[in-house]
C-alpha cells in the first residue's frame, strides 16, 4: 500500500467526491446525497491519497449486536493494492472496539475470495428486492 495513503475514520466527505468515487466504481450508480446515510452509520472510513478520495467503506448497525459492512469501494485505478482490505480491517476493528458481536456483509460470489481474505465466512442469507430500479 502507498505510504502517502491515509485511512481516516469519519472523515469529512462531500457528496461530490463520494458520487465521483461511486460513479467511477459502479457504472449503475445514480448520484445521491450521502449525508442522511452517514449520519445514521455506526462509523465509516475514507482512504485518501493526498486530497483524492480513493476508497470508502460504511458500517450500518442495528444499535446493538449486529453491524453491516456496506459499500466497500476503491477507485478502479487503485485496486489490488490492499486498500479495500485495509478499509475492511479498519471497519472490523472499529466494530470490535464498540462491542459489536456480529459483522455481516453481502457480496457477489466473485468477491468471495476477497471477503474470505478479510476474515469473513460464507453463510446462507435471504434477500428480497423491494424496488424495481
C-alpha positions in Angstrom: 0.0 0.0 0.0 1.2 3.5 -0.8 2.8 5.3 2.1 1.0 8.6 1.2 -2.3 6.8 1.7 -4.3 7.7 4.8 -7.3 5.8 6.1 -9.4 8.0 8.3 -12.4 7.2 10.4 -15.4 9.5 9.9 -13.6 12.0 7.6 -15.4 15.0 6.2 -16.7 13.7 2.8 -18.7 15.7 0.3 -21.5 14.3 -1.8 -19.5 15.4 -4.9 -16.4 13.3 -4.0 -18.5 10.3 -2.9 -20.6 10.4 -6.0 -17.4 10.6 -8.1 -15.9 7.6 -6.4 -19.1 5.6 -6.7 -19.7 6.6 -10.4 -16.1 5.5 -11.3 -16.5 2.2 -9.4 -20.1 1.2 -10.1 -21.4 2.0 -13.6 -25.1 1.9 -12.5 -24.6 4.4 -9.6 -27.1 7.3 -9.5 -25.9 10.4 -7.7 -27.4 10.9 -4.3 -26.9 12.6 -1.0 -24.8 10.6 1.4 -25.3 12.9 4.5 -28.5 11.2 5.7 -26.9 7.8 5.3 -23.6 8.7 7.1 -25.5 10.4 10.0 -27.1 7.0 10.9 -23.9 4.9 10.4 -22.0 3.3 13.3 -18.9 4.5 11.5 -17.3 4.9 8.1 -13.8 5.2 6.7 -12.3 7.0 3.8 -9.0 6.3 2.1 -7.2 9.3 0.7 -4.1 9.8 -1.4 -3.2 13.4 -0.9 -6.6 15.1 -1.4 -8.2 12.5 -3.6 -10.7 10.1 -2.1 -9.6 6.6 -3.4 -11.7 4.4 -1.2 -14.6 4.2 1.2 -16.5 1.8 3.4 -19.6 2.3 5.6 -20.8 0.4 8.6 -24.5 0.5 9.4 -25.9 -1.2 12.5 -29.0 -2.2 14.5 -28.0 -0.2 17.6 -26.9 -3.4 19.4 -25.0 -6.6 18.5 -25.2 -6.5 14.6 -23.4 -4.3 12.2 -23.4 -4.4 8.4 -20.5 -3.7 6.1 -21.8 -1.6 3.2 -20.3 0.0 0.1 -16.7 -1.0 0.3 -15.4 0.9 -2.8 -12.0 1.6 -4.2 -11.3 3.6 -7.4 -10.5 1.1 -10.2 -7.0 2.5 -10.8 -6.2 2.0 -7.1 -7.5 -1.6 -6.7 -5.3 -4.6 -5.9 -3.0 -2.6 -3.6 -4.5 -3.7 -0.3 -6.7 -0.6 0.1 -10.0 -2.5 0.2 -8.6 -5.0 2.8 -7.3 -2.1 4.9 -10.6 -0.3 4.8 -12.5 -3.5 5.8 -9.9 -4.2 8.6 -10.4 -0.7 9.9 -14.2 -1.3 9.9 -13.8 -4.6 11.7 -11.5 -3.1 14.4 -13.9 -0.2 14.9 -16.9 -2.6 15.3 -15.0 -4.8 17.8 -13.9 -1.7 19.8 -17.6 -0.7 20.1 -18.7 -4.1 21.3 -20.4 -5.3 18.1 -20.8 -9.1 18.2 -21.7 -9.8 14.6 -20.5 -8.1 11.4 -22.5 -9.0 8.3 -21.7 -8.5 4.6 -23.5 -9.4 1.4 -21.4 -9.9 -1.7 -21.4 -11.3 -5.2 -20.0 -14.8 -5.5 -17.0 -13.5 -7.5 -16.0 -11.4 -4.4 -15.9 -14.4 -2.0 -12.0 -14.7 -2.1 -11.7 -11.0 -1.1 -14.1 -11.4 1.9 -12.5 -14.7 3.0 -9.1 -13.0 3.0 -10.7 -10.3 5.1 -11.8 -12.9 7.6 -15.5 -13.4 6.7 -17.1 -16.9 6.5 -19.8 -17.5 3.9 -23.3 -18.1 5.3 -26.8 -18.6 3.9 -28.8 -15.5 3.9 -32.1 -14.2 2.5 -32.5 -11.2 0.3 -35.6 -9.5 -1.1 -35.6 -6.7 -3.6 -38.3 -4.2 -2.7 -37.9 -1.7 -5.6 -37.6 -2.2 -9.3 -34.9 0.3 -10.0 
